[in-house]
């Protein structure tokens, strides 16, 4: 009888070894580790407090300073050290990315498993609600919700989670429906196994690889959405630094001081790319149909 012990999640060592053989995945992991290390060590790595307007942070004409030996990434329009703000902004992006994506993954998994396993009117109601949520443009819905509530770090995270769970729910629903019709589930039912036993012993372990992949890939989407909301002025509010609101605050100096836009923009793209590379590699190593594929 097929059991959870035969699932890909039961062989983490083999999956980890295959992941370590992928150069793009290692590159992505290195980028993520670099950003995480910078965020965690920001109080020690940052040469200045992120909100401090430095006396020597502007030119005599009041313009931002270009990157130099004193200010590694230059200064912004208020004379604050951009390198320090980038380090603390990494904290904001990672916190929102992990918290919002974790909440979205939890909601999507709960709805998808419930709808796929019980089906009937329960599944119909849950999936029609999911379809209704998918009909709204995620960015527009996030902007509306962020405008209704007072923007803050945790409010932005919850808003992003509320608009980001639908894709996970749809994928988990499809996979749960397929698993529920497998022979080993029918055998468990015929032996009188309880619903919790079937769900937690057989259904959920088979969903673990998919949940891991979607959790990794979803962080990149969440980071980009947070940056977009902050750039539009409805995300994390100054003076709390985030990579998105750094661009928002300094966009008027795009031509005179392009580093104020390019540096945080490059950081956002690099972090999103890193999570996508790792997520794609995890999908390949955890999917049995991809075994042996390069």
HUCOR-V618795 format. One record per residue. RES is the residue in three letters. SS is DSSP state (@ for helix, = for strand, . for the rest). OMEGA is omega in degrees with one decimal (NA if undefined). Layout:
RES;SS;OMEGA  RES;SS;OMEGA
This chain:
UNK;.;176.9  UNK;.;-176.5  UNK;.;179.1  UNK;@;-177.9  UNK;@;178.5  UNK;@;-178.3  UNK;.;177.5  UNK;@;-178.5  UNK;@;-178.6  UNK;@;-178.6  UNK;.;-175.8  UNK;@;-177.9  UNK;@;178.9  UNK;@;178.6  UNK;@;179.9  UNK;@;179.1  UNK;@;178.5  UNK;@;178.9  UNK;@;-178.1  UNK;@;178.0  UNK;.;-178.1  UNK;.;-173.8  UNK;@;179.9  UNK;@;177.6  UNK;@;178.0  UNK;@;176.9  UNK;@;177.6  UNK;@;178.5  UNK;@;179.1  UNK;@;177.8  UNK;@;179.5  UNK;@;179.7  UNK;@;179.5  UNK;@;-179.8  UNK;@;179.8  UNK;@;178.8  UNK;@;178.4  UNK;@;-179.8  UNK;@;-178.5  UNK;@;-175.7  UNK;.;-177.4  UNK;@;-179.8  UNK;@;-178.5  UNK;@;-178.1  UNK;@;-176.7  UNK;.;-179.8  UNK;.;-178.4  UNK;.;171.4  UNK;.;-173.8  UNK;.;-178.7  UNK;.;-174.3  UNK;.;175.1  UNK;.;-170.1  UNK;.;-178.8  UNK;.;-179.7  UNK;.;-176.2  UNK;.;179.0  UNK;=;174.6  UNK;.;178.1  UNK;.;178.3  UNK;.;180.0  UNK;.;-179.9  UNK;.;176.8  UNK;=;178.0  UNK;.;176.2  UNK;.;176.8  UNK;.;-178.7  UNK;.;-177.3  UNK;.;-179.4  UNK;.;179.6  UNK;.;-170.9  UNK;.;178.9  UNK;.;-177.1  UNK;.;178.3  UNK;=;-179.4  UNK;.;-174.2  UNK;.;177.2  UNK;.;178.6  UNK;.;177.8  UNK;.;-178.8  UNK;=;-176.0  UNK;@;179.1  UNK;@;178.3  UNK;@;-179.9  UNK;@;177.2  UNK;@;179.1  UNK;@;179.3  UNK;@;175.4  UNK;@;176.2  UNK;@;175.9  UNK;@;-179.1  UNK;@;-177.9  UNK;@;-178.6  UNK;@;180.0  UNK;@;179.9  UNK;@;179.9  UNK;@;-177.2  UNK;@;-176.4  UNK;@;-177.4  UNK;@;-179.5  UNK;@;176.5  UNK;@;178.1  UNK;@;178.5  UNK;@;179.0  UNK;@;179.3  UNK;@;179.5  UNK;@;-178.7  UNK;@;179.0  UNK;@;-180.0  UNK;@;-179.1  UNK;@;-178.4  UNK;@;179.7  UNK;@;180.0  UNK;@;-178.8  UNK;@;-177.3  UNK;@;-177.3  UNK;@;-175.7  UNK;@;-179.4  UNK;.;-179.0  UNK;@;-177.4  UNK;@;177.6  UNK;@;179.0  UNK;@;-179.5  UNK;@;-179.7  UNK;@;-177.8  UNK;@;-177.8  UNK;@;174.8  UNK;@;175.0  UNK;@;177.0  UNK;@;178.1  UNK;@;178.2  UNK;@;178.7  UNK;@;179.5  UNK;@;-179.2  UNK;@;179.0  UNK;.;173.0  UNK;.;-173.9  UNK;@;-177.3  UNK;@;-180.0  UNK;@;178.5  UNK;@;179.0  UNK;@;178.5  UNK;@;179.3  UNK;@;-179.4  UNK;@;-179.9  UNK;@;178.7  UNK;@;180.0  UNK;@;-179.4  UNK;.;177.1  UNK;.;-175.6  UNK;.;173.5  UNK;.;-177.5  UNK;@;-174.8  UNK;@;176.4  UNK;@;178.3  UNK;@;178.5  UNK;@;-179.3  UNK;@;176.6  UNK;@;179.4  UNK;@;178.7  UNK;@;-176.7  UNK;@;-179.0  UNK;@;-172.3  UNK;@;-173.7  UNK;.;-168.5  UNK;@;179.9  UNK;@;177.8  UNK;@;-179.7  UNK;@;-179.2  UNK;@;-179.1  UNK;@;179.5  UNK;@;177.4  UNK;@;-179.8  UNK;@;-178.2  UNK;@;179.2  UNK;@;177.4  UNK;@;179.0  UNK;@;179.6  UNK;@;-177.8  UNK;@;-178.9  UNK;.;-180.0  UNK;.;-175.2  UNK;@;-175.7  UNK;@;175.2  UNK;@;176.9  UNK;@;178.3  UNK;@;177.9  UNK;@;178.8  UNK;@;-179.1  UNK;@;177.9  UNK;.;177.0  UNK;.;179.3  UNK;.;-179.4  UNK;.;179.3  UNK;@;177.7  UNK;@;179.8  UNK;@;-179.6  UNK;@;-177.7  UNK;@;-172.2  UNK;@;-178.1  UNK;@;-172.2  UNK;@;-176.8  UNK;@;-174.1  UNK;@;177.9  UNK;@;178.1  UNK;@;178.8  UNK;@;-175.0  UNK;@;179.0  UNK;@;179.4  UNK;@;179.0  UNK;@;178.9  UNK;@;-178.9  UNK;@;-179.4  UNK;@;176.5  UNK;@;179.8  UNK;@;-179.6  UNK;@;-177.1  UNK;@;-179.6  UNK;@;179.4  UNK;@;177.4  UNK;@;-179.4  UNK;@;179.0  UNK;@;179.3  UNK;@;-179.6  UNK;@;177.2  UNK;@;179.0  UNK;@;179.3  UNK;@;179.7  UNK;@;179.4  UNK;@;178.3  UNK;@;179.9  UNK;.;176.2  UNK;.;179.6  UNK;.;178.7  UNK;.;178.2  UNK;.;-172.4  UNK;.;172.8  UNK;.;9.4  UNK;.;176.3  UNK;.;-175.9  UNK;.;166.4  UNK;.;-176.4  UNK;@;178.9  UNK;@;-177.7  UNK;@;171.0  UNK;@;176.4  UNK;@;-178.7  UNK;@;-177.4  UNK;@;-170.4  UNK;@;-174.7  UNK;@;179.7  UNK;@;179.3  UNK;@;-174.6  UNK;.;-178.3  UNK;.;-177.6  UNK;.;-177.7  UNK;.;-173.9  UNK;.;-179.5  UNK;@;-179.5  UNK;@;177.7  UNK;@;-175.4  UNK;@;-176.7  UNK;@;176.6  UNK;@;177.2  UNK;@;177.8  UNK;@;178.5  UNK;@;178.5  UNK;@;-179.3  UNK;@;-179.2  UNK;@;-179.6  UNK;@;177.2  UNK;@;178.2  UNK;@;-178.7  UNK;@;179.5  UNK;@;177.1  UNK;@;178.9  UNK;@;179.4  UNK;@;179.2  UNK;@;177.8  UNK;@;179.2  UNK;@;178.1  UNK;@;177.9  UNK;@;-178.6  UNK;@;-175.0  UNK;@;-179.0  UNK;@;179.6  UNK;.;-178.8  UNK;@;-178.6  UNK;@;-178.7  UNK;@;-177.9  UNK;.;179.0  UNK;.;179.7  UNK;.;178.3  UNK;.;NA
